[in-house]
Amino acid sequence: MKTRVLVIGGGVSGLTTALCLLQDGFEVTVVSENFAPNNTSVVAGALWEWPPAVCGSHRHPVSLERSKSWCMTSYNKFLILADNKETGVYSRDVVFYYKKPIEQTPELQKMNELQMKVLRFRRDGALIDSHGINRNVGVVDAYTYLAPQVDTDIYMQWLYSQVKEFGCKIVQAKISGNLPELQEKLKNQFSVDIIVNCSGLGSTELANDDMYPLRGALIRVKNDGVSMPRVTTAHCMTFDNTVGGQNMIFILPRGENTLLVGGLVEPHQWELDINLENYEPIQDMWNRCVNFMPILKDATIDSTEPVRVGLRPARKDNIRLEQEPGTDIIHNYGHGGSGVTLSWGCAKEVVQIANSGFTRSNLTKVMPKLEVSC
């Protein structure tokens, strides 16, 4: 008899986890208040990154080691998916820029590790001029590599269709309350043996956890080669929280004809109704990116959807991926700005925990707690 699993959450973490469980022979039900296009996953820039992400600052060494393993599982999976355009996954170059020689920055270790893991890595200051970056912004060093870049509008629909194809039951509903207290009720209601919590910010209530939003925003620009040259490479500068203010650069081709320009890193901000007209930090974000890459001054902003705003599900103690002691609950949440990057690695680890047999032989068997940086 198949083990039956309830996955709570219909974002990239929830659907990827559900798909991996289904592929491993579990019977799965996904319940979520919202599915794409009405969740944070479709807002994500969805550029694969070696941790820590450009929007984050978590650097706990044990946490980073776990996230490095997860992100490489995703890297290899996304490169395979990029061969099928129906998935919305692309393999494109990304360039990271620095205002000091990398040896003088905290990013040196990241670069040294990254170059051993990815394809087409190259460090070269000439990248600055070859991509038309304004040297007056102070950049002096750069490196590039091949990175999966995911068009989440297409990819989230593809994930949804995949879980349906594998026989997943989909329920659109909101689950409220404390999961350990609700466990028996939910197991009976959905006829399951295991509950996997991929609820993101919903874990504030479901797991009684200290979650908080890390608000981000991306301006959407036409990238069809008409008003400006087509941009086919991603360009990034990591958010530096030591200098104050917003300073992140994030310029990313999305699909075939869109360019995403950002971004914002605003902790504890819940409001989503912000745009170029009513919120000065978004105007400043645009001006910062135009100054960085001057060809953007001729860009045509998408009039139908100029700005997308989303709430990254952040957690003070980083990602929580563990079985909750004495329960049949597995947690997989708190991915911050790295939900897509870590999705396949985290999902496969959930499958490993679910296969440990704890629900059938020893309810007190607990996997080691894994708290991981994004």
Disulfide bonds with the S-S distance in Angstrom:
none
